[in-house]
Amino acid sequence: MSDHESMLDRLWRRLKATQLYKSIYLNDYPTTPRTRVLGILNNLFLHLHPARVKRFAVSVQYTWCLGGLSFFLFLVLSVTGVVLMFYYIPSVDQAYQSMLDIESSVAFGQLMRNLHRWAAHGMVIAVVLHMTRVFLTGSYKPPRQFNWVIGTVLFALTLLMSFTGYLLPWDQLSYWAITVGTNMAAYTPFIGPQIKFLLLGGYEIGQN
């Protein structure tokens, strides 16, 4: 039993010494005031409200609040999207008319749609600026490269959701924007047709 435990201990120490482990768990288990503070400061989500920071670290000039602004816009999109979901009809024949009905017949429908639309544009801008700030200040470097990977994935998801959501009104503007966008993606070397098929969910723009 002791040999088995010692082998597990050795494996655990080797795992903790790897760069991947250090990029995910930036500090030891929070058992002291210092490690508790580090656990908050180095966490992707908790660092928005750190337990203890210096005055200059929370100044607008330093952080620009772009990460918090992106998250706030995501919340606005979630709430307004759920409200609009109850009235929007995802059909080629009825999508545009349901959008007109939301604006004219649903209480606060036009407000909800405008909030959703402008929050989507604002989130793309905020995320792009946030990623640019992180890159220019070198905040992606070890030991925070795992945060950078998560941020890159979230950035790609933001662009994809914005791209697919643009087609929902099913008007001429959105139709031809998606047509041009997917045709541009089709020129990607080697995997262009596959990317176009993935973006459209089929071989052509329509209700598949």
Secondary structure in CASP SS format (residue, H / E / C, confidence):
PFRMAT SS
TARGET T0000
AUTHOR 0000-0000-0000
METHOD secondary structure of the structure
MODEL  1
M C 1.00
S H 1.00
D H 1.00
H H 1.00
E H 1.00
S H 1.00
M H 1.00
L H 1.00
D H 1.00
R H 1.00
L H 1.00
W H 1.00
R H 1.00
R H 1.00
L H 1.00
K H 1.00
A H 1.00
T C 1.00
Q H 1.00
L H 1.00
Y H 1.00
K H 1.00
S H 1.00
I H 1.00
Y C 1.00
L C 1.00
N C 1.00
D C 1.00
Y C 1.00
P C 1.00
T C 1.00
T C 1.00
P H 1.00
R H 1.00
T H 1.00
R H 1.00
V H 1.00
L H 1.00
G H 1.00
I H 1.00
L H 1.00
N C 1.00
N C 1.00
L C 1.00
F C 1.00
L H 1.00
H H 1.00
L H 1.00
H C 1.00
P C 1.00
A C 1.00
R C 1.00
V C 1.00
K C 1.00
R H 1.00
F H 1.00
A H 1.00
V H 1.00
S C 1.00
V H 1.00
Q H 1.00
Y H 1.00
T H 1.00
W C 1.00
C C 1.00
L H 1.00
G H 1.00
G H 1.00
L H 1.00
S H 1.00
F H 1.00
F H 1.00
L H 1.00
F H 1.00
L H 1.00
V H 1.00
L H 1.00
S H 1.00
V H 1.00
T H 1.00
G H 1.00
V H 1.00
V H 1.00
L H 1.00
M H 1.00
F C 1.00
Y C 1.00
Y C 1.00
I C 1.00
P C 1.00
S C 1.00
V C 1.00
D C 1.00
Q C 1.00
A H 1.00
Y H 1.00
Q H 1.00
S H 1.00
M H 1.00
L H 1.00
D H 1.00
I H 1.00
E H 1.00
S H 1.00
S H 1.00
V C 1.00
A C 1.00
F C 1.00
G H 1.00
Q H 1.00
L H 1.00
M H 1.00
R H 1.00
N H 1.00
L H 1.00
H H 1.00
R H 1.00
W H 1.00
A H 1.00
A H 1.00
H H 1.00
G H 1.00
M H 1.00
V H 1.00
I H 1.00
A H 1.00
V H 1.00
V H 1.00
L H 1.00
H H 1.00
M H 1.00
T H 1.00
R H 1.00
V H 1.00
F H 1.00
L H 1.00
T C 1.00
G C 1.00
S C 1.00
Y C 1.00
K C 1.00
P C 1.00
P C 1.00
R C 1.00
Q H 1.00
F H 1.00
N H 1.00
W H 1.00
V H 1.00
I H 1.00
G H 1.00
T H 1.00
V H 1.00
L H 1.00
F H 1.00
A H 1.00
L H 1.00
T H 1.00
L H 1.00
L H 1.00
M H 1.00
S H 1.00
F H 1.00
T H 1.00
G H 1.00
Y C 1.00
L C 1.00
L C 1.00
P C 1.00
W C 1.00
D C 1.00
Q H 1.00
L H 1.00
S H 1.00
Y H 1.00
W H 1.00
A H 1.00
I H 1.00
T H 1.00
V H 1.00
G H 1.00
T H 1.00
N H 1.00
M H 1.00
A H 1.00
A C 1.00
Y C 1.00
T C 1.00
P C 1.00
F C 1.00
I C 1.00
G H 1.00
P H 1.00
Q H 1.00
I H 1.00
K H 1.00
F H 1.00
L H 1.00
L H 1.00
L H 1.00
G C 1.00
G C 1.00
Y C 1.00
E C 1.00
I C 1.00
G C 1.00
Q C 1.00
N C 1.00
END
